[in-house]
């Protein structure tokens, strides 16, 4: 692609580019402007035919600071929206002034628009998959407190606040601890070593929870075993008693039928018949109980 010079006023920034604030501070632009003043603009600005910047907004702004009328550019009008965003992300991720909290929402947008998986997106952007996953899950949708604490970290140059990568890691490891960390970070910086301590604390809490669950499971199993043993004793005792009752009832019926109630005094024939039916019914119920108990034994595996 050919490098040419055009009027600086014919160039316009891309409002949707990943970087919004970082790298555009007064001091940073003045340093770049002085460099351009001394040696010229070494890397041309990449723009579309409509003048919108694809890459090089910092150079464009710095050139305006020193009053350049024309700047070197390269036209590239063949990029799709996804390709342009991809190019901008690659440039931003490789910049020393890359702000992860600004880049993360654009990485998510890039994945959504392109339809790429995290693995494919990571490969194309020159990062590992875990980094991309961390960015889109933990930094793509920050709340106000989280944004403010990162801003404090930048404003104090790391004296207070939390670095974006550390905040993302803390949110992933121990999300319940983030609010507490933010309060601490208002007075002193929360470092990576602090995040490692949080990770150890989380692991310790998980170990305690796992141990508690194992103990509860063991206790539950022991209680179930005790219940089974006690139930077995009760069932065996009941079975023995009912079998004995059945035997006694059988003997009684045999004796009663044998003598044909000859020696008994009944008020009437109906009373005699009712009594016999009562005894036979009791025997039937006793046999039914035995059958029920045997079914229970089969169900619990005795």
Phi, psi and omega in degrees: 000139186278139175265127178228171176250138176225168180295138182296333180287347179273001182254142178225148181285159176269113183293342182258011181293154185302315184272127182250320187236312186296137182090352182250015178292159184301312182296317182296318180291324179294320178298315179293322179298317178298321179296315180296324180295324183280313188242357182087175179274101186292317182257119180297160176275132179267122182225164173271172181299331180279004177091357181285134183287132172266314178211134176120023182295323179297318179295321179297316180293318180296321179297322178295325180299321183265008172078026177293139180269327179230152179221152178286137180222163171232130178275137171217100184255012184260358182281135171283172179300319180293318179295320179297316178296320178299314180298316181295322179294317178301315179297317182292318181294334180264004178275145178291340181257026180296127177255108186298327181291338175274323184286324187305312179299327180286328175295317177298317178299318180299315180294318179297316183286322184278332184080008179288150171285168178301322182294312180295315180300318180299317180298315183291329182269355177078031178229164177277160186297324181294325178294314180297316180298317179297319181298310186283334181275325189249339184242350184285341183220068182281146173274177186299316181299319180292319177296318182295322183287329174290319178300318178298320179298320180288317182295324181267005180054044175087007179280330178222174176083194181224132176294146182307315182296322178291321178296317179300317180294319179297319180296326180284319185283312189214073184302331180292343186266352189298315180301318179296319179296320180298320178296318179295319185293344177291339181250331181207155184291141172263113187266177178295326178295327176295321179294322178296322177296322177296320179298318178296318180298317179297318179296320179297316179298320179293320178299317179297316180297317179296319179297317179299317180296319179296318179296319179296321179294316178297316179298319179296317179296318179297316180297319179296319180295318178298316180299319180297315180298313180296318180297321179298317179299314182297314181297317180297319179296315179297317181300315180298316181295319182290321177299318177297318179297319179298317180297316180297318180295319179299316178299317183298313181298319180300314181295317182297315180293326183297318182273354179054032176059025186295328183265002183264153178252112180255148177296320179200175182296323181299318179299319180295315181295318180299321181294318179298316179298322179298315181295315180296323177296320179298320179295318178299317179297320180299318179295323178297320179297319180298316178299318179299316180296322178295323176296319178298318179299319180294320182296320183267002173077029179278000000 
